[in-house]
């Protein structure tokens, strides 16, 4: 069984907070018929093409439309990330984890499902769509503990980036109040999920990595770094540029946007990369 | 160069540009690119985006058959010939 006194204690505390902050996703947020047509749905300087020359030439109306689709892309990639997360967490219920951790996994699942309700409702109601993800997972073999370690590490990577976006956009007064509220609510729950994720990856690495071969540890380091890059790639969706009607050369624009936002990605991922390096999960830097 | 050869060449160029494998310069159209770890599962998402750009058609990963990305030959058959 996977457990430690510390993990059990953290799980108990997080479960108690989840009970205290329990919310009904259908009443927490009120959905206006229409969004404020003068307010942005995505922070201007976080729009994926905001550092390309094309962005400077857009009209205010075009920026508002682009910001809506960037928000839908952000919520869509959250839906696909949380879908994978829910599947992985469900698979682990009442399996190898302590009762204290299992109890928290129930809260984790409940909260992720609620987030998906908000993201899906926003995207369908105001843009009429949810972008589909392009990820494919191929079956492979793992050393003992490696699959669980990578599963929770991927959660940490995904949620660290998302939570920085949530925190920054919840505080951006130029955004539609509904968008800010979704980010705020998400951030409140996400901070608990991150605390759990960080604890569990440290425990799993300490427990299993001494038994892993050097080749496995190197493979894990490469995988984590590449996963960070591929997670970021989803923030640059050519379909967004087409839907916003700003270009006929969406793929070329995506490449320009990706190259222009390297500094931003490094800044947002800085804490996460530093954490992985300090814990020796990765060697070197991801190519952000 | 025929359209088929041109597209296969473009796919090969993409793989050479994006692969981190030392074996990448030895690939041909029949090389098992996933089995040989020349392309990783994490790179497939980007390959799909590139295929959408080349074909001008959206790709739904849920509808793909296993092995769709096994080689350049196979990618061409699945995404251009609809086999």
Interface residues (C-beta under 8 A of the other chain):
Chain A: X132 X133 X134 X135 X136 X137 X138 X140 X222 X223 X226 X227 X229 X230 X233 X234 X238 X251 X254
Chain B: X20 X34 X40 X41 X42 X43 X44 X45 X46 X48 X49 X52 X53 X59 X60 X61 X62 X64 X69
